Amino acid sequence: MGTPRAAEDVRDRPLGVAIHGAGWVASAHAASWRKCPQARIVSVSSRRVESARRLAELCGPECRVHERFEDVLEDDRVDVVNVSGPHHVHAEQGIAAAEAGKHLLMEKPMALTLEECRALRDAVARRGVKSVVSFVLRWNPLFETLRALLQQGAIGRLLHLEVDYWHEIGPWYTGWEWIRTRAIGRSAMLSAGCHAVDALRWFARDEVAEVAAFSSRGLGRYEYDPNVVAIVKFHGGATGKTSAAFDCEMPYAFNIDLLGAEGTLRDNRIWSRKLFPGQTGWAAVPTVLPDSGAVEHHPFDAEVRHLVECIREDRESHASIADAFRTHEVCLAIDRSAASGGAPVKLPLE
Ligand SMILES: NC(=O)c1ccc[n+]([C@@H]2O[C@H](COP(=O)([O-])OP(=O)(O)OC[C@H]3O[C@@H](n4cnc5c(N)ncnc54)[C@H](OP(=O)(O)O)[C@@H]3O)[C@@H](O)[C@H]2O)c1
Protein backbone atom coordinates (compact mmCIF):
# COMPACT_ATOMS: atom_id res chain seq x y z
CA MET A 1 0.00 0.00 0.00
CA GLY A 2 1.59 3.32 -1.06
CA THR A 3 1.51 6.58 0.83
CA PRO A 4 0.39 9.83 -0.85
CA ARG A 5 3.28 12.26 -1.10
CA ALA A 6 3.01 15.17 1.36
CA ALA A 7 2.16 18.51 -0.29
CA GLU A 8 5.63 19.93 0.45
CA ASP A 9 7.17 16.93 -1.30
CA VAL A 10 5.43 17.72 -4.59
CA ARG A 11 5.43 21.54 -4.40
CA ASP A 12 8.77 22.01 -6.09
CA ARG A 13 8.65 19.38 -8.80
CA PRO A 14 6.25 18.43 -11.58
CA LEU A 15 3.63 15.82 -10.67
CA GLY A 16 3.83 12.51 -12.53
CA VAL A 17 0.54 11.69 -14.27
CA ALA A 18 -0.61 8.25 -15.48
CA ILE A 19 -3.44 8.17 -17.99
CA HIS A 20 -5.38 4.89 -17.79
CA GLY A 21 -7.96 4.32 -20.53
CA ALA A 22 -6.74 5.73 -23.86
CA GLY A 23 -9.83 6.79 -25.83
CA TRP A 24 -11.55 9.98 -26.94
CA VAL A 25 -11.63 11.93 -23.67
CA ALA A 26 -8.10 10.78 -22.76
CA SER A 27 -6.74 12.57 -25.83
CA ALA A 28 -8.19 15.84 -24.50
CA HIS A 29 -6.91 15.10 -20.98
CA ALA A 30 -3.44 14.40 -22.37
CA ALA A 31 -3.43 17.69 -24.30
CA SER A 32 -4.36 19.57 -21.11
CA TRP A 33 -1.79 17.77 -18.95
CA ARG A 34 0.83 18.59 -21.60
CA LYS A 35 -0.01 22.30 -21.21
CA CYS A 36 0.32 22.21 -17.42
CA PRO A 37 3.86 23.25 -16.39
CA GLN A 38 3.52 21.58 -12.96
CA ALA A 39 2.84 18.12 -14.44
CA ARG A 40 4.27 15.63 -16.89
CA ILE A 41 2.70 12.50 -18.28
CA VAL A 42 4.85 9.55 -17.18
CA SER A 43 2.57 6.64 -18.11
CA VAL A 44 -0.22 5.69 -20.48
CA SER A 45 -2.06 2.39 -20.24
CA SER A 46 -5.32 1.01 -21.54
CA ARG A 47 -7.13 -2.28 -22.11
CA ARG A 48 -5.26 -2.71 -25.42
CA VAL A 49 -1.60 -1.84 -25.44
CA GLU A 50 -1.81 -0.50 -29.03
CA SER A 51 -4.22 2.23 -27.91
CA ALA A 52 -1.87 3.16 -25.08
CA ARG A 53 1.09 3.28 -27.47
CA ARG A 54 -0.78 5.55 -29.88
CA LEU A 55 -1.58 8.07 -27.16
CA ALA A 56 1.83 7.76 -25.48
CA GLU A 57 3.50 8.92 -28.72
CA LEU A 58 1.86 12.31 -28.16
CA CYS A 59 2.76 12.52 -24.49
CA GLY A 60 6.43 13.37 -24.43
CA PRO A 61 9.73 11.62 -23.86
CA GLU A 62 9.17 10.71 -20.19
CA CYS A 63 6.03 8.72 -20.95
CA ARG A 64 6.16 4.91 -20.61
CA VAL A 65 3.55 2.43 -21.75
CA HIS A 66 2.49 0.00 -19.04
CA GLU A 67 0.72 -3.19 -20.03
CA ARG A 68 -0.84 -3.86 -16.61
CA PHE A 69 -2.64 -1.43 -14.29
CA GLU A 70 -0.78 -3.01 -11.34
CA ASP A 71 2.48 -1.80 -12.91
CA VAL A 72 1.10 1.74 -13.15
CA LEU A 73 0.28 1.67 -9.45
CA GLU A 74 3.73 0.34 -8.58
CA ASP A 75 5.48 3.04 -10.63
CA ASP A 76 6.98 5.50 -8.12
CA ARG A 77 7.02 8.28 -10.69
CA VAL A 78 3.20 8.27 -10.72
CA ASP A 79 1.54 10.79 -8.37
CA VAL A 80 -1.83 11.13 -10.14
CA VAL A 81 -3.93 8.51 -11.93
CA ASN A 82 -6.21 9.86 -14.65
CA VAL A 83 -9.04 7.27 -14.83
CA SER A 84 -10.56 7.58 -18.32
CA GLY A 85 -11.80 4.16 -19.41
CA PRO A 86 -15.47 3.20 -19.73
CA HIS A 87 -17.87 3.52 -16.77
CA HIS A 88 -17.86 0.01 -15.34
CA VAL A 89 -14.13 0.03 -14.46
CA HIS A 90 -13.97 3.48 -12.83
CA ALA A 91 -14.76 2.54 -9.23
CA GLU A 92 -12.51 -0.51 -9.10
CA GLN A 93 -9.59 1.33 -10.71
CA GLY A 94 -10.15 4.46 -8.60
CA ILE A 95 -10.18 2.43 -5.37
CA ALA A 96 -7.01 0.57 -6.36
CA ALA A 97 -5.28 3.86 -7.23
CA ALA A 98 -6.35 5.49 -3.94
CA GLU A 99 -5.17 2.43 -2.02
CA ALA A 100 -1.79 2.82 -3.75
CA GLY A 101 -1.63 6.44 -2.50
CA LYS A 102 -2.25 8.05 -5.92
CA HIS A 103 -4.28 11.22 -6.36
CA LEU A 104 -7.18 10.94 -8.79
CA LEU A 105 -8.66 12.63 -11.79
CA MET A 106 -11.79 10.53 -12.29
CA GLU A 107 -14.01 10.63 -15.32
CA LYS A 108 -17.73 10.65 -14.68
CA PRO A 109 -19.65 8.68 -13.69
CA MET A 110 -17.22 7.76 -10.92
CA ALA A 111 -19.20 4.55 -10.26
CA LEU A 112 -22.41 2.82 -11.29
CA THR A 113 -24.00 1.82 -7.97
CA LEU A 114 -24.49 3.38 -4.56
CA GLU A 115 -22.28 0.68 -3.01
CA GLU A 116 -19.44 1.44 -5.45
CA CYS A 117 -19.83 5.19 -4.88
CA ARG A 118 -19.56 4.67 -1.12
CA ALA A 119 -16.56 2.34 -1.42
CA LEU A 120 -14.72 4.81 -3.66
CA ARG A 121 -15.55 7.80 -1.44
CA ASP A 122 -14.43 5.92 1.66
CA ALA A 123 -11.17 4.65 0.09
CA VAL A 124 -10.24 8.20 -0.96
CA ALA A 125 -11.04 9.57 2.53
CA ARG A 126 -9.15 6.74 4.26
CA ARG A 127 -6.02 7.18 2.17
CA GLY A 128 -6.14 11.00 2.19
CA VAL A 129 -5.55 11.39 -1.55
CA LYS A 130 -6.85 14.41 -3.47
CA SER A 131 -9.47 13.93 -6.16
CA VAL A 132 -11.38 15.73 -8.89
CA VAL A 133 -14.34 14.18 -10.67
CA SER A 134 -14.54 15.48 -14.19
CA PHE A 135 -17.63 17.69 -13.93
CA VAL A 136 -15.64 19.85 -16.28
CA LEU A 137 -18.39 22.39 -16.93
CA ARG A 138 -17.70 23.86 -13.50
CA TRP A 139 -14.74 25.53 -15.26
CA ASN A 140 -16.76 26.69 -18.29
CA PRO A 141 -16.72 30.52 -18.56
CA LEU A 142 -20.54 30.77 -18.56
CA PHE A 143 -20.66 28.66 -15.38
CA GLU A 144 -18.05 30.93 -13.78
CA THR A 145 -20.07 34.00 -14.81
CA LEU A 146 -23.34 32.61 -13.46
CA ARG A 147 -21.78 31.56 -10.16
CA ALA A 148 -20.29 35.06 -9.72
CA LEU A 149 -23.66 36.70 -10.50
CA LEU A 150 -25.44 34.43 -8.02
CA GLN A 151 -22.78 35.11 -5.39
CA GLN A 152 -23.28 38.87 -5.85
CA GLY A 153 -27.03 38.44 -5.34
CA ALA A 154 -27.82 39.63 -8.89
CA ILE A 155 -31.12 37.68 -8.96
CA GLY A 156 -31.73 37.28 -5.24
CA ARG A 157 -32.84 34.07 -3.56
CA LEU A 158 -33.21 31.17 -5.99
CA LEU A 159 -36.79 29.99 -6.44
CA HIS A 160 -36.54 27.53 -9.33
CA LEU A 161 -33.72 25.98 -11.40
CA GLU A 162 -33.73 24.00 -14.65
CA VAL A 163 -30.72 22.39 -16.33
CA ASP A 164 -30.89 19.98 -19.29
CA TYR A 165 -28.35 17.85 -21.17
CA TRP A 166 -29.71 17.23 -24.68
CA HIS A 167 -27.39 15.58 -27.16
CA GLU A 168 -27.97 12.93 -29.79
CA ILE A 169 -25.40 10.22 -28.95
CA GLY A 170 -25.38 7.60 -31.66
CA PRO A 171 -22.99 5.47 -33.71
CA TRP A 172 -20.75 8.51 -34.43
CA TYR A 173 -19.50 8.27 -30.81
CA THR A 174 -16.26 6.30 -30.20
CA GLY A 175 -17.87 4.68 -27.13
CA TRP A 176 -21.16 3.80 -28.89
CA GLU A 177 -20.74 0.03 -28.44
CA TRP A 178 -20.57 0.34 -24.65
CA ILE A 179 -22.56 3.48 -23.84
CA ARG A 180 -25.75 1.97 -25.25
CA THR A 181 -25.53 -1.08 -22.97
CA ARG A 182 -27.07 -1.41 -19.54
CA ALA A 183 -23.95 -3.13 -18.18
CA ILE A 184 -21.60 -0.22 -18.96
CA GLY A 185 -23.62 2.85 -19.97
CA ARG A 186 -26.18 1.94 -17.26
CA SER A 187 -28.51 4.97 -17.45
CA ALA A 188 -28.96 8.34 -19.14
CA MET A 189 -28.41 10.15 -15.86
CA LEU A 190 -25.18 8.32 -15.00
CA SER A 191 -23.82 8.47 -18.56
CA ALA A 192 -24.07 12.25 -19.07
CA GLY A 193 -27.21 13.63 -17.42
CA CYS A 194 -24.95 13.77 -14.33
CA HIS A 195 -23.43 16.98 -15.81
CA ALA A 196 -26.89 18.60 -15.60
CA VAL A 197 -27.54 17.26 -12.09
CA ASP A 198 -24.13 18.49 -10.96
CA ALA A 199 -24.88 21.91 -12.46
CA LEU A 200 -28.18 22.08 -10.53
CA ARG A 201 -26.32 21.47 -7.26
CA TRP A 202 -23.49 23.82 -8.23
CA PHE A 203 -25.85 26.73 -8.96
CA ALA A 204 -28.31 26.02 -6.13
CA ARG A 205 -25.54 25.75 -3.52
CA ASP A 206 -28.04 23.48 -1.81
CA GLU A 207 -28.69 19.74 -1.76
CA VAL A 208 -31.57 17.86 -3.34
CA ALA A 209 -34.10 16.51 -0.85
CA GLU A 210 -36.47 14.61 -3.18
CA VAL A 211 -36.93 13.67 -6.85
CA ALA A 212 -39.58 12.17 -9.12
CA ALA A 213 -38.81 11.08 -12.68
CA PHE A 214 -40.14 9.57 -15.91
CA SER A 215 -38.17 8.07 -18.77
CA SER A 216 -38.79 6.89 -22.30
CA ARG A 217 -37.28 4.66 -24.99
CA GLY A 218 -36.36 7.43 -27.45
CA LEU A 219 -35.54 5.99 -30.87
CA GLY A 220 -35.08 2.51 -29.36
CA ARG A 221 -31.31 2.25 -29.88
CA TYR A 222 -30.33 1.90 -26.20
CA GLU A 223 -30.69 -1.01 -23.75
CA TYR A 224 -31.94 1.47 -21.12
CA ASP A 225 -34.28 4.45 -21.38
CA PRO A 226 -32.03 7.13 -22.91
CA ASN A 227 -34.41 10.06 -22.35
CA VAL A 228 -35.36 11.03 -18.79
CA VAL A 229 -36.91 14.01 -17.04
CA ALA A 230 -36.98 14.65 -13.29
CA ILE A 231 -38.50 17.23 -10.99
CA VAL A 232 -36.53 17.97 -7.86
CA LYS A 233 -37.03 19.71 -4.53
CA PHE A 234 -34.13 21.28 -2.63
CA HIS A 235 -33.80 21.32 1.16
CA GLY A 236 -34.03 25.12 1.13
CA GLY A 237 -37.42 25.00 -0.60
CA ALA A 238 -36.47 25.77 -4.23
CA THR A 239 -37.88 23.57 -6.98
CA GLY A 240 -36.07 22.33 -10.06
CA LYS A 241 -36.17 20.24 -13.19
CA THR A 242 -33.47 18.36 -15.01
CA SER A 243 -33.47 16.14 -18.08
CA ALA A 244 -31.13 14.10 -20.25
CA ALA A 245 -31.95 13.09 -23.81
CA PHE A 246 -29.53 11.06 -25.98
CA ASP A 247 -31.76 9.19 -28.38
CA CYS A 248 -33.24 12.10 -30.30
CA GLU A 249 -32.48 14.30 -33.30
CA MET A 250 -30.70 17.12 -31.53
CA PRO A 251 -27.30 18.77 -31.68
CA TYR A 252 -25.69 19.34 -28.27
CA ALA A 253 -27.54 21.76 -25.98
CA PHE A 254 -27.04 22.47 -22.29
CA ASN A 255 -29.95 24.66 -21.13
CA ILE A 256 -29.69 26.66 -17.93
CA ASP A 257 -32.59 28.62 -16.39
CA LEU A 258 -32.24 30.08 -12.90
CA LEU A 259 -35.24 31.97 -11.54
CA GLY A 260 -34.63 34.19 -8.52
CA ALA A 261 -36.73 36.43 -6.30
CA GLU A 262 -35.14 39.53 -7.90
CA GLY A 263 -34.28 38.41 -11.43
CA THR A 264 -33.61 35.53 -13.80
CA LEU A 265 -30.67 34.02 -15.67
CA ARG A 266 -31.31 32.16 -18.91
CA ASP A 267 -28.02 30.76 -20.27
CA ASN A 268 -25.95 33.92 -20.84
CA ARG A 269 -28.90 36.32 -20.58
CA ILE A 270 -29.80 38.26 -17.49
CA TRP A 271 -32.96 39.99 -16.30
CA SER A 272 -32.21 41.91 -13.12
CA ARG A 273 -33.95 45.15 -12.23
CA LYS A 274 -31.77 45.06 -9.13
CA LEU A 275 -28.60 45.46 -11.21
CA PHE A 276 -30.16 47.36 -14.12
CA PRO A 277 -33.15 49.41 -12.85
CA GLY A 278 -33.89 50.76 -16.33
CA GLN A 279 -33.71 47.36 -18.07
CA THR A 280 -36.35 46.84 -20.75
CA GLY A 281 -35.13 43.58 -22.28
CA TRP A 282 -32.73 40.67 -21.71
CA ALA A 283 -29.05 41.65 -21.44
CA ALA A 284 -26.61 39.13 -22.91
CA VAL A 285 -23.09 38.47 -21.60
CA PRO A 286 -20.68 37.52 -24.40
CA THR A 287 -18.85 34.42 -23.12
CA VAL A 288 -17.99 30.80 -23.93
CA LEU A 289 -21.19 28.78 -23.68
CA PRO A 290 -21.38 25.06 -22.87
CA ASP A 291 -22.66 24.51 -26.40
CA SER A 292 -20.54 21.63 -27.70
CA GLY A 293 -20.13 17.98 -26.78
CA ALA A 294 -16.67 17.87 -28.37
CA VAL A 295 -14.07 17.05 -25.73
CA GLU A 296 -11.64 19.53 -27.34
CA HIS A 297 -14.11 22.28 -26.36
CA HIS A 298 -14.26 21.28 -22.68
CA PRO A 299 -12.18 23.31 -20.17
CA PHE A 300 -9.92 20.42 -19.12
CA ASP A 301 -6.93 22.82 -18.99
CA ALA A 302 -8.49 24.58 -16.00
CA GLU A 303 -9.67 21.31 -14.44
CA VAL A 304 -6.20 19.71 -14.39
CA ARG A 305 -4.59 22.95 -13.15
CA HIS A 306 -7.12 22.99 -10.33
CA LEU A 307 -6.28 19.40 -9.30
CA VAL A 308 -2.56 20.24 -9.32
CA GLU A 309 -3.21 23.29 -7.08
CA CYS A 310 -5.26 21.17 -4.66
CA ILE A 311 -2.44 18.61 -4.38
CA ARG A 312 0.33 21.18 -3.99
CA GLU A 313 -1.65 23.31 -1.52
CA ASP A 314 -3.01 20.29 0.37
CA ARG A 315 -6.69 21.28 0.03
CA GLU A 316 -9.84 19.51 -1.06
CA SER A 317 -11.42 20.32 -4.42
CA HIS A 318 -14.99 21.58 -4.66
CA ALA A 319 -15.36 18.78 -7.25
CA SER A 320 -13.85 16.03 -5.07
CA ILE A 321 -15.12 12.47 -4.98
CA ALA A 322 -16.85 13.31 -1.66
CA ASP A 323 -18.76 16.14 -3.37
CA ALA A 324 -19.44 14.10 -6.53
CA PHE A 325 -20.92 11.38 -4.32
CA ARG A 326 -23.93 13.67 -3.83
CA THR A 327 -24.37 14.29 -7.56
CA HIS A 328 -24.24 10.55 -8.21
CA GLU A 329 -26.72 9.91 -5.39
CA VAL A 330 -29.21 12.27 -7.07
CA CYS A 331 -28.69 10.47 -10.41
CA LEU A 332 -29.31 7.10 -8.75
CA ALA A 333 -32.43 8.49 -7.04
CA ILE A 334 -33.72 9.71 -10.41
CA ASP A 335 -33.04 6.25 -11.89
CA ARG A 336 -34.93 4.60 -9.02
CA SER A 337 -37.89 6.91 -9.44
CA ALA A 338 -38.01 6.46 -13.23
CA ALA A 339 -37.79 2.66 -12.84
CA SER A 340 -40.81 2.77 -10.54
CA GLY A 341 -42.83 4.88 -12.98
CA GLY A 342 -42.40 8.22 -11.21
CA ALA A 343 -42.70 7.46 -7.49
CA PRO A 344 -41.01 10.17 -5.37
CA VAL A 345 -37.61 9.19 -3.92
CA LYS A 346 -36.15 10.99 -0.90
CA LEU A 347 -32.45 11.60 -0.31
CA PRO A 348 -30.11 10.53 1.14
CA LEU A 349 -30.70 7.07 -0.31
CA GLU A 350 -30.95 4.06 1.99
N1 LIG B 1 -16.23 14.88 -18.62
C1 LIG B 1 -16.64 14.90 -19.85
O1 LIG B 1 -17.12 15.90 -20.34
C2 LIG B 1 -16.52 13.64 -20.69
C3 LIG B 1 -16.55 13.70 -22.08
C4 LIG B 1 -16.42 12.49 -22.79
C5 LIG B 1 -16.31 11.28 -22.11
N2 LIG B 1 -16.33 11.30 -20.75
C6 LIG B 1 -16.21 10.05 -19.98
O2 LIG B 1 -14.90 9.53 -20.19
C7 LIG B 1 -14.91 8.11 -20.17
C8 LIG B 1 -14.32 7.58 -21.47
O3 LIG B 1 -15.11 8.06 -22.53
P1 LIG B 1 -14.54 8.18 -24.02
O4 LIG B 1 -15.47 9.08 -24.73
O5 LIG B 1 -13.11 8.52 -24.00
O6 LIG B 1 -14.78 6.69 -24.51
P2 LIG B 1 -13.89 5.84 -25.53
O7 LIG B 1 -13.48 6.69 -26.68
O8 LIG B 1 -14.63 4.57 -25.78
O9 LIG B 1 -12.58 5.57 -24.70
C9 LIG B 1 -12.50 4.67 -23.60
C10 LIG B 1 -11.24 3.85 -23.78
O10 LIG B 1 -11.05 3.04 -22.62
C11 LIG B 1 -10.31 1.88 -23.02
N3 LIG B 1 -10.72 0.75 -22.17
C12 LIG B 1 -11.65 -0.19 -22.37
N4 LIG B 1 -11.74 -1.01 -21.31
C13 LIG B 1 -10.83 -0.57 -20.41
C14 LIG B 1 -10.40 -1.02 -19.14
N5 LIG B 1 -10.93 -2.09 -18.56
N6 LIG B 1 -9.42 -0.32 -18.52
C15 LIG B 1 -8.85 0.75 -19.10
N7 LIG B 1 -9.21 1.22 -20.31
C16 LIG B 1 -10.19 0.57 -20.96
C17 LIG B 1 -10.66 1.63 -24.48
O11 LIG B 1 -9.44 1.54 -25.17
P3 LIG B 1 -8.81 0.12 -25.65
O12 LIG B 1 -9.85 -0.95 -25.47
O13 LIG B 1 -8.45 0.38 -27.06
O14 LIG B 1 -7.64 -0.04 -24.75
C18 LIG B 1 -11.36 2.90 -24.94
O15 LIG B 1 -10.72 3.49 -26.05
C19 LIG B 1 -16.37 7.72 -19.96
O16 LIG B 1 -16.59 7.54 -18.61
C20 LIG B 1 -17.15 8.94 -20.42
O17 LIG B 1 -18.40 9.07 -19.79
C21 LIG B 1 -16.42 12.44 -20.05
The ligand as an SDF file (V2000), in Angstrom:
LIG
                    3D

 48 52  0  0  0  0  0  0  0  0999 V2000
  -16.2310   14.8840  -18.6190 N   0  0  0  0  0  0  0  0  0  0  0  0
  -16.6400   14.8950  -19.8500 C   0  0  0  0  0  0  0  0  0  0  0  0
  -17.1230   15.8960  -20.3370 O   0  0  0  0  0  0  0  0  0  0  0  0
  -16.5200   13.6420  -20.6860 C   0  0  0  0  0  0  0  0  0  0  0  0
  -16.5450   13.6960  -22.0780 C   0  0  0  0  0  0  0  0  0  0  0  0
  -16.4210   12.4920  -22.7910 C   0  0  0  0  0  0  0  0  0  0  0  0
  -16.3100   11.2830  -22.1140 C   0  0  0  0  0  0  0  0  0  0  0  0
  -16.3270   11.2960  -20.7500 N   0  0  0  0  0  0  0  0  0  0  0  0
  -16.2070   10.0480  -19.9790 C   0  0  0  0  0  0  0  0  0  0  0  0
  -14.9050    9.5310  -20.1910 O   0  0  0  0  0  0  0  0  0  0  0  0
  -14.9120    8.1100  -20.1720 C   0  0  0  0  0  0  0  0  0  0  0  0
  -14.3190    7.5810  -21.4750 C   0  0  0  0  0  0  0  0  0  0  0  0
  -15.1080    8.0650  -22.5320 O   0  0  0  0  0  0  0  0  0  0  0  0
  -14.5360    8.1850  -24.0200 P   0  0  0  0  0  0  0  0  0  0  0  0
  -15.4730    9.0850  -24.7270 O   0  0  0  0  0  0  0  0  0  0  0  0
  -13.1070    8.5180  -23.9960 O   0  0  0  0  0  0  0  0  0  0  0  0
  -14.7800    6.6910  -24.5110 O   0  0  0  0  0  0  0  0  0  0  0  0
  -13.8910    5.8380  -25.5310 P   0  0  0  0  0  0  0  0  0  0  0  0
  -13.4830    6.6920  -26.6850 O   0  0  0  0  0  0  0  0  0  0  0  0
  -14.6310    4.5730  -25.7750 O   0  0  0  0  0  0  0  0  0  0  0  0
  -12.5750    5.5660  -24.6990 O   0  0  0  0  0  0  0  0  0  0  0  0
  -12.5020    4.6730  -23.6020 C   0  0  0  0  0  0  0  0  0  0  0  0
  -11.2430    3.8540  -23.7790 C   0  0  0  0  0  0  0  0  0  0  0  0
  -11.0490    3.0420  -22.6220 O   0  0  0  0  0  0  0  0  0  0  0  0
  -10.3150    1.8810  -23.0180 C   0  0  0  0  0  0  0  0  0  0  0  0
  -10.7150    0.7540  -22.1650 N   0  0  0  0  0  0  0  0  0  0  0  0
  -11.6550   -0.1920  -22.3670 C   0  0  0  0  0  0  0  0  0  0  0  0
  -11.7390   -1.0090  -21.3090 N   0  0  0  0  0  0  0  0  0  0  0  0
  -10.8270   -0.5710  -20.4120 C   0  0  0  0  0  0  0  0  0  0  0  0
  -10.3960   -1.0170  -19.1420 C   0  0  0  0  0  0  0  0  0  0  0  0
  -10.9310   -2.0860  -18.5570 N   0  0  0  0  0  0  0  0  0  0  0  0
   -9.4170   -0.3200  -18.5190 N   0  0  0  0  0  0  0  0  0  0  0  0
   -8.8520    0.7490  -19.0970 C   0  0  0  0  0  0  0  0  0  0  0  0
   -9.2130    1.2230  -20.3080 N   0  0  0  0  0  0  0  0  0  0  0  0
  -10.1860    0.5670  -20.9600 C   0  0  0  0  0  0  0  0  0  0  0  0
  -10.6550    1.6310  -24.4810 C   0  0  0  0  0  0  0  0  0  0  0  0
   -9.4390    1.5370  -25.1740 O   0  0  0  0  0  0  0  0  0  0  0  0
   -8.8080    0.1240  -25.6470 P   0  0  0  0  0  0  0  0  0  0  0  0
   -9.8470   -0.9500  -25.4710 O   0  0  0  0  0  0  0  0  0  0  0  0
   -8.4540    0.3790  -27.0580 O   0  0  0  0  0  0  0  0  0  0  0  0
   -7.6390   -0.0350  -24.7490 O   0  0  0  0  0  0  0  0  0  0  0  0
  -11.3560    2.9030  -24.9450 C   0  0  0  0  0  0  0  0  0  0  0  0
  -10.7210    3.4860  -26.0470 O   0  0  0  0  0  0  0  0  0  0  0  0
  -16.3670    7.7250  -19.9610 C   0  0  0  0  0  0  0  0  0  0  0  0
  -16.5870    7.5380  -18.6050 O   0  0  0  0  0  0  0  0  0  0  0  0
  -17.1460    8.9370  -20.4160 C   0  0  0  0  0  0  0  0  0  0  0  0
  -18.4000    9.0700  -19.7870 O   0  0  0  0  0  0  0  0  0  0  0  0
  -16.4230   12.4380  -20.0460 C   0  0  0  0  0  0  0  0  0  0  0  0
  1  2  1  0
  2  3  2  0
  2  4  1  0
  4  5  1  0
  4 48  2  0
  5  6  2  0
  6  7  1  0
  7  8  2  0
  8  9  1  0
  8 48  1  0
  9 10  1  0
  9 46  1  0
 10 11  1  0
 11 12  1  0
 11 44  1  0
 12 13  1  0
 13 14  1  0
 14 15  2  0
 14 16  1  0
 14 17  1  0
 17 18  1  0
 18 19  2  0
 18 20  1  0
 18 21  1  0
 21 22  1  0
 22 23  1  0
 23 24  1  0
 23 42  1  0
 24 25  1  0
 25 26  1  0
 25 36  1  0
 26 27  1  0
 26 35  1  0
 27 28  2  0
 28 29  1  0
 29 30  1  0
 29 35  2  0
 30 31  1  0
 30 32  2  0
 32 33  1  0
 33 34  2  0
 34 35  1  0
 36 37  1  0
 36 42  1  0
 37 38  1  0
 38 39  2  0
 38 40  1  0
 38 41  1  0
 42 43  1  0
 44 45  1  0
 44 46  1  0
 46 47  1  0
M  CHG  2   8   1  16  -1
M  END
$$$$
